[in-house]
Amino acid sequence: MKKLDFLGIGDPVIDAFIKLKNPEITCDIDDENCKISMNWGDKIPFEGVTVVPAVGNAANATVSAHRLGLKSGLMAWIGDDKFGDEIENQLKKEGIDTTYLTRQKGIGSNYHYVLSYKAERTILVKHFEYDYKLPRLAPPKYMYLSSLAENSIPFQHEIVDFVKRHPDVRLAFQPGTFQINQGYEALKDLYQASYLFFCNKEEAQRILETKESNIEKLLVMMHKKGPKIPIISDGPRGAHSYDGNRHLFVPMYPDPKPPIDRTGAGDSFSSTVVAALALGEPLDHALLWGPINSMSVVQYIGAQEGLLKRGKLLDFLENAPADYKVQEL
């Protein structure tokens, strides 16, 4: 069996980006908590559709790690339909190891509809429930677990058992919607087995069942739940990490022009931090890598087109503004 540097685990999808034309949008006075309105029964005009295969949190992360120079594979389940063909072919085109890609008969592949306007989007999601089972595999350097369907709890416990049996494997956990909805107690052992943990501020509040808005306090609370290094992003205000001793902050890398689509920005940040660590970078350097890939990804439609190769990313880092640095708070 081939030993991988980076093994992504999670459901791949096909995203169909539907670019809306002049939708009715209402927001709070601070341009937050925005809502889109459509009259029921109307015919709603749109500008176009862009279909992007083989995306989803874990697939995006795996492609990101591969482009940065790691031997990367994806453990995932797809259907035996034409969408499954498209997903598998795209992964192979990207050079991703598909040894642990399973085609399940009698079930479809995940296909999401992304309602897109300017740089923001709302995603209509459906996760097919596959027969998740951990296959026999060579321990990778990093396992990167993300979005799975609601029936995946026993499978996630299998992953925890595997990590416990192979202490050299470092587990990075970026929970998807259903995993967050499953609650901390259902996945308590998974949080405790995680070396790295990624979420945004709002997700942290949901997981911790708190209204606390102070990032430093949220980091400490999350660290007490088990992850050795929780990393919490705060949108355009940057991202924070805590390892039990140091609270580090990294700002966002400045956009060269207004973002086109923010889909995949979080995946690119977290996977790039993991990839940098796997390549031997210390945490403070790895945190500087992440926002650069996010900056690039949001300049394109879809979560993967803008993912950078290592040389190009390091060029951006070398030419970063003087104030682009990690701070210890």
C-alpha positions in Angstrom: 0.0 0.0 0.0 1.2 3.5 -0.9 2.1 5.7 2.1 0.6 9.1 1.8 1.6 12.5 3.3 -2.0 13.7 3.3 -5.2 11.7 3.3 -8.4 13.6 2.9 -11.6 12.0 4.2 -15.0 13.3 3.3 -17.8 13.4 0.7 -16.9 14.9 -2.7 -19.6 16.8 -4.6 -20.3 18.4 -7.9 -21.1 22.1 -7.5 -23.4 23.8 -10.0 -23.0 27.6 -9.6 -26.1 29.4 -10.6 -25.3 33.1 -11.0 -28.4 35.0 -10.0 -29.5 38.2 -11.8 -30.4 41.1 -9.6 -31.9 39.2 -6.7 -33.7 40.9 -3.9 -31.4 41.0 -0.9 -31.9 42.5 2.5 -29.3 42.9 5.2 -28.9 44.4 8.7 -27.6 47.9 8.9 -24.0 46.5 9.3 -24.4 44.4 6.1 -24.6 41.2 8.1 -27.3 38.6 8.4 -28.3 39.0 4.8 -31.4 37.2 3.3 -32.4 36.6 -0.3 -36.0 36.8 -1.3 -37.9 35.2 -4.2 -41.6 35.3 -4.9 -43.0 31.7 -4.7 -44.2 30.6 -8.1 -42.2 33.1 -10.1 -39.8 32.4 -12.9 -36.5 33.7 -11.6 -33.9 34.9 -14.2 -30.3 33.9 -13.9 -27.1 34.8 -15.8 -25.5 31.4 -16.2 -24.3 28.1 -14.7 -20.8 26.9 -14.1 -20.4 23.2 -13.1 -17.4 22.3 -11.0 -16.7 18.6 -10.3 -14.9 16.8 -7.5 -15.1 19.6 -4.9 -16.3 19.5 -1.2 -14.2 20.2 1.9 -12.0 17.1 1.9 -11.6 17.0 -1.9 -10.6 20.7 -2.0 -8.1 20.1 0.9 -6.6 17.1 -0.9 -6.1 19.0 -4.1 -4.6 21.9 -2.2 -2.1 19.7 -0.4 -1.2 18.0 -3.7 -0.5 21.2 -5.5 1.8 22.3 -2.6 3.9 19.2 -3.1 2.5 16.4 -0.9 1.6 12.9 -1.9 -2.1 13.2 -1.4 -5.1 10.8 -1.6 -8.8 11.0 -0.9 -10.9 8.5 1.0 -14.4 9.0 -0.2 -17.6 7.4 -1.3 -19.4 8.2 -4.6 -22.3 6.7 -6.5 -22.2 4.5 -9.6 -23.7 7.2 -11.7 -22.3 9.6 -14.4 -21.7 12.2 -11.7 -19.5 9.7 -9.9 -17.6 9.2 -13.2 -17.0 13.0 -13.4 -15.8 13.1 -9.8 -13.4 10.2 -10.2 -12.0 11.5 -13.6 -11.4 14.9 -12.2 -9.5 13.6 -9.1 -7.3 11.5 -11.4 -6.7 14.5 -13.6 -5.5 16.4 -10.6 -3.1 13.6 -9.7 -4.9 12.6 -6.6 -4.4 9.0 -5.3 -7.9 7.3 -5.6 -6.9 4.0 -3.9 -9.5 4.7 -1.2 -12.3 6.0 -3.5 -15.3 3.7 -3.3 -18.0 3.5 -5.9 -21.2 2.3 -4.2 -23.9 0.7 -6.3 -27.5 1.7 -6.2 -26.9 5.2 -4.9 -26.2 8.6 -6.4 -23.3 11.0 -6.1 -23.6 14.3 -4.2 -24.6 17.2 -6.4 -25.1 20.7 -4.9 -26.7 23.8 -6.3 -24.9 27.1 -5.5 -27.0 30.2 -5.7 -24.3 32.8 -6.4 -24.5 36.6 -6.4 -21.4 38.8 -6.4 -18.9 37.1 -4.1 -21.4 35.4 -1.8 -23.4 32.3 -2.2 -26.1 30.1 -0.7 -25.7 26.3 -1.2 -28.5 23.8 -1.6 -27.0 20.6 -0.2 -27.9 16.9 -0.1 -25.6 14.3 1.3 -26.3 10.7 0.2 -25.7 8.2 3.1 -23.0 5.8 2.0 -21.9 2.6 3.7 -18.9 4.2 5.4 -16.2 1.7 6.6 -12.6 2.3 7.2 -10.5 0.1 4.8 -7.1 -1.3 5.5 -4.6 1.5 4.8 -1.0 2.5 5.4 -0.8 5.2 8.0 -0.4 8.6 6.4 1.4 11.5 7.9 -1.8 13.6 8.2 -5.4 12.6 8.0 -7.8 15.4 7.2 -11.4 14.7 8.1 -14.2 16.9 7.0 -17.8 16.8 5.8 -19.7 13.5 5.9 -23.4 12.5 5.9 -25.5 12.1 9.1 -25.0 8.3 9.3 -21.2 8.6 9.6 -20.8 8.6 13.4 -19.7 4.9 13.7 -17.2 5.5 10.9 -15.8 8.5 12.6 -15.2 6.4 15.7 -13.3 4.0 13.5 -11.0 6.8 12.5 -10.4 7.7 16.1 -9.5 4.1 16.9 -7.1 4.1 13.9 -5.4 7.3 15.1 -5.0 5.8 18.6 -3.4 2.7 17.2 -1.0 4.8 15.1 0.2 7.7 17.3 2.5 9.1 14.5 -0.6 10.0 12.5 -1.8 13.5 13.1 -5.5 14.1 12.6 -6.8 17.4 11.3 -10.6 17.9 11.8 -12.6 20.5 9.9 -16.2 19.7 10.7 -18.9 20.0 8.1 -22.5 21.0 8.7 -23.8 17.6 9.7 -20.9 17.0 12.0 -21.5 20.3 13.8 -25.2 19.4 14.0 -24.3 16.0 15.5 -23.0 17.9 18.6 -19.9 17.7 20.6 -20.9 14.8 22.8 -21.6 12.5 19.8 -18.1 13.1 18.5 -16.3 13.8 21.8 -13.6 11.2 21.1 -12.9 12.7 17.7 -12.4 16.2 19.1 -10.0 14.7 21.7 -8.0 12.8 19.1 -7.6 15.9 16.9 -4.1 17.4 16.6 -5.5 20.4 14.6 -9.1 21.6 14.6 -10.5 24.3 12.2 -13.8 26.2 12.3 -15.0 29.8 12.1 -16.2 31.9 15.0 -19.9 31.2 14.5 -19.3 27.4 14.2 -17.2 27.5 17.4 -20.1 29.2 19.2 -22.5 26.5 18.0 -20.2 23.6 18.9 -19.5 25.1 22.3 -23.1 26.1 22.8 -22.2 29.6 23.9 -22.8 33.2 23.0 -19.3 34.1 23.9 -17.8 36.3 21.1 -14.3 36.8 22.4 -12.0 34.7 20.2 -9.3 34.2 22.9 -11.9 32.7 25.2 -13.4 30.6 22.4 -9.9 29.2 21.7 -9.3 28.2 25.3 -12.8 26.7 25.6 -12.2 24.6 22.4 -8.8 23.6 23.5 -10.3 22.2 26.7 -12.6 20.1 24.6 -9.7 18.1 23.3 -8.0 19.5 20.1 -4.3 20.2 20.7 -4.3 23.2 18.4 -7.7 24.8 17.6 -7.7 27.4 14.9 -10.6 29.7 14.6 -11.2 32.0 11.6 -13.0 35.3 11.9 -13.7 36.2 8.3 -11.9 39.3 7.1 -10.6 39.9 10.6 -8.1 37.1 10.3 -7.6 33.8 12.1 -6.4 32.7 15.6 -4.7 29.6 17.0 -4.0 28.4 20.5 -1.7 25.5 21.5 -2.3 25.7 25.3 0.5 28.2 25.6 0.6 30.7 22.7 -2.3 32.6 21.2 -1.3 33.5 17.6 -3.1 35.8 15.2 -2.6 36.0 11.4 -4.4 38.7 9.3 -5.9 38.0 6.0 -3.6 38.5 3.0 -4.8 41.5 1.0 -7.0 40.8 -2.0 -5.4 42.1 -5.3 -9.0 42.9 -6.5 -12.5 42.3 -5.2 -13.3 38.6 -4.6 -15.4 36.8 -7.3 -16.5 33.8 -5.2 -15.8 33.0 -1.6 -16.6 29.2 -1.9 -13.7 27.2 -0.6 -11.8 30.0 1.1 -12.0 28.2 4.5 -10.9 24.9 2.9 -7.9 26.5 1.3 -6.8 28.2 4.5 -7.0 25.1 6.7 -5.6 22.6 4.2 -2.7 24.9 3.4 -1.8 25.3 7.1 -1.9 21.5 7.4 0.2 21.1 4.3 2.8 23.6 5.5 3.1 21.7 8.8 3.5 18.4 6.9 6.2 20.0 4.9 8.1 20.8 8.1 7.1 24.4 8.6 6.6 25.6 12.2 3.1 26.8 13.1 3.7 30.5 12.9 5.0 30.1 9.4 2.2 27.7 8.4 -0.3 30.3 9.5 1.2 32.7 7.0 0.7 30.3 4.2 -3.0 29.7 4.7 -4.5 33.2 3.9 -2.4 33.4 0.7 -4.2 30.4 -0.8 -7.5 31.8 0.4 -6.8 35.1 -1.3 -6.1 33.3 -4.5 -9.1 30.9 -4.4 -11.7 33.7 -4.0 -10.5 35.3 -7.3 -12.1 32.4 -9.2 -15.4 30.6 -9.4 -15.3 27.3 -7.5 -13.0 26.1 -4.7 -10.1 24.7 -6.6 -9.1 26.7 -9.7 -7.2 29.3 -7.7 -5.3 26.8 -5.5 -1.6 27.7 -5.7 1.5 25.6 -6.2 4.2 26.0 -3.6 6.5 28.2 -5.7 3.8 30.7 -6.5 2.5 30.8 -2.9 6.1 31.5 -1.6 6.4 34.3 -4.2 3.3 35.9 -2.6 4.8 35.4 0.8 8.1 37.0 -0.2 6.3 40.0 -1.6 3.8 40.3 1.3 3.1 43.8 2.8 5.2 44.7 5.8 2.3 44.3 8.2 1.5 40.7 7.0 3.0 38.9 10.0 1.9 36.5 12.8 1.4 38.2 16.1 1.5 36.6 19.5 -1.4 38.0 21.6 
